[in-house]
Amino acid sequence: MNRNRRVCVVGSIALPVLVALGASLLPAFAAEFKATLLVHESGQPKSIPIHVKGSKYRLDREEKGEKFAVIVGQKVGVIISVNHARKMYMEFPTSEFGAGFLDPLQSIELTAKLASAEKKSLGTEIVNGYLCDKYALIPKEYEAEARKYIPAPEQAGKPLMIYWVAQKLNFPIKIVSVTLEGGPAMEVTNITEEPVDDAMFQIPAGFTSVGQSGPPPPQ
């Protein structure tokens, strides 16, 4: 399995895929906070600043020396990638399988959709000081595309993924892939509840649109 392909499915959490699924596995967001998203994949942790305001969030990423902002929720069904150095932006459809390359908060909804997974409550736990509802995704029937990238559990009824949603924040703050050995896990840490400026989610004046595209290809 291509490592980057795997990241795209199980190294991400989905909010905007609501459009494709009809109903979300996650609650409607209302909180405002800033934090750090820690992504652990193949033993290589990566820290990504995140700002959340209601149903919108922004990730400040860096890949191969290139810094860019990823804005989700500002426009329905679209992820916006903003390159401040080049003063340009591009839109990507959130429903595409590879959207997780830009937004590593896509895996809950994408995995649920591709594996026709059922959400099962596992009670509550405290994560990073927040009382969380804990859930598992139990696969039912895989779509053909899913079989390429998501290995089925060894036993029927075993979960593909476990995730924790902070009750106060209405936001998933931990996700763990169960079926991939050494697979990615994510955790939202260093949470500071404070107002977040709307300007964080706006495209600066004078920036050029380079159109709408499919997600970037695997590296």
WOJO-V690504 format. One record per residue. N is the residue number from 1. RES is the residue in one letter. PHI is phi in whole degrees, -180 to 180 (* if undefined). OMEGA is omega in whole degrees, 0 to 359 (999 if undefined). Layout:
N&RES&PHI&OMEGA  N&RES&PHI&OMEGA
This chain:
1&M&*&176  2&N&-62&185  3&R&-60&181  4&N&-68&175  5&R&-62&181  6&R&-65&179  7&V&-59&184  8&C&-60&182  9&V&-94&188  10&V&-103&176  11&G&-107&184  12&S&-154&178  13&I&-123&185  14&A&-103&169  15&L&-109&186  16&P&-72&179  17&V&-74&176  18&L&-52&183  19&V&-60&182  20&A&-75&185  21&L&-92&180  22&G&90&179  23&A&-141&186  24&S&-89&172  25&L&-85&182  26&L&-114&179  27&P&-75&174  28&A&-69&185  29&F&-87&178  30&A&-142&187  31&A&-76&172  32&E&-128&179  33&F&-165&170  34&K&-119&184  35&A&-165&174  36&T&-120&175  37&L&-94&178  38&L&-96&179  39&V&-111&179  40&H&-106&181  41&E&-139&181  42&S&54&176  43&G&76&181  44&Q&-111&181  45&P&-71&179  46&K&-133&180  47&S&-102&181  48&I&-127&176  49&P&-62&179  50&I&-135&174  51&H&-122&183  52&V&-122&176  53&K&-142&182  54&G&61&182  55&S&-89&182  56&K&-108&171  57&Y&-149&182  58&R&-132&176  59&L&-113&176  60&D&-104&190  61&R&-112&174  62&E&-144&178  63&E&-132&178  64&K&52&177  65&G&81&181  66&E&-99&179  67&K&-97&179  68&F&-156&177  69&A&-104&176  70&V&-114&184  71&I&-111&182  72&V&-124&175  73&G&96&179  74&Q&-71&180  75&K&-134&187  76&V&-61&176  77&G&76&186  78&V&-137&168  79&I&-102&180  80&I&-109&177  81&S&-104&185  82&V&-116&177  83&N&-103&185  84&H&-71&181  85&A&-66&181  86&R&-94&180  87&K&55&178  88&M&-145&177  89&Y&-145&180  90&M&-140&180  91&E&-106&179  92&F&-127&178  93&P&-68&182  94&T&-71&184  95&S&-77&180  96&E&-74&185  97&F&-58&185  98&G&-84&182  99&A&-60&181  100&G&-66&176  101&F&-63&179  102&L&-88&186  103&D&-120&180  104&P&-76&173  105&L&-110&184  106&Q&-125&195  107&S&-72&183  108&I&-62&182  109&E&-71&181  110&L&-65&179  111&T&-65&179  112&A&-61&182  113&K&-69&186  114&L&-69&181  115&A&-105&184  116&S&47&188  117&A&-80&178  118&E&-101&177  119&K&-84&179  120&K&-121&179  121&S&-74&177  122&L&-116&179  123&G&88&182  124&T&-128&175  125&E&-149&175  126&I&-96&178  127&V&-127&179  128&N&52&176  129&G&85&181  130&Y&-114&174  131&L&-71&186  132&C&-122&166  133&D&-84&184  134&K&-105&183  135&Y&-132&172  136&A&-123&174  137&L&-104&181  138&I&-104&184  139&P&-72&176  140&K&-110&182  141&E&-145&183  142&Y&-82&166  143&E&-73&182  144&A&-56&180  145&E&-63&183  146&A&-67&183  147&R&-63&180  148&K&-72&192  149&Y&-124&183  150&I&-117&179  151&P&-68&180  152&A&-72&176  153&P&-60&181  154&E&-66&180  155&Q&-122&178  156&A&-62&179  157&G&88&177  158&K&-83&184  159&P&-76&170  160&L&-86&190  161&M&-152&173  162&I&-126&180  163&Y&-143&185  164&W&-123&179  165&V&-112&180  166&A&-67&183  167&Q&-63&183  168&K&-68&184  169&L&-89&188  170&N&53&184  171&F&-143&177  172&P&-71&183  173&I&-116&175  174&K&-157&178  175&I&-141&179  176&V&-133&172  177&S&-80&185  178&V&-95&191  179&T&-88&181  180&L&-94&178  181&E&-64&182  182&G&68&184  183&G&-71&186  184&P&-68&173  185&A&-139&181  186&M&-134&179  187&E&-149&176  188&V&-92&184  189&T&-125&178  190&N&51&183  191&I&-76&175  192&T&-124&180  193&E&-80&180  194&E&-164&179  195&P&-61&178  196&V&-116&183  197&D&-66&177  198&D&-58&181  199&A&-62&179  200&M&-61&187  201&F&-109&180  202&Q&-100&173  203&I&-83&183  204&P&-58&178  205&A&-59&177  206&G&89&179  207&F&-78&184  208&T&-98&174  209&S&-80&176  210&V&-106&172  211&G&88&179  212&Q&-106&185  213&S&-140&169  214&G&-73&180  215&P&-61&180  216&P&-62&180  217&P&-71&178  218&P&-58&177  219&Q&-94&999
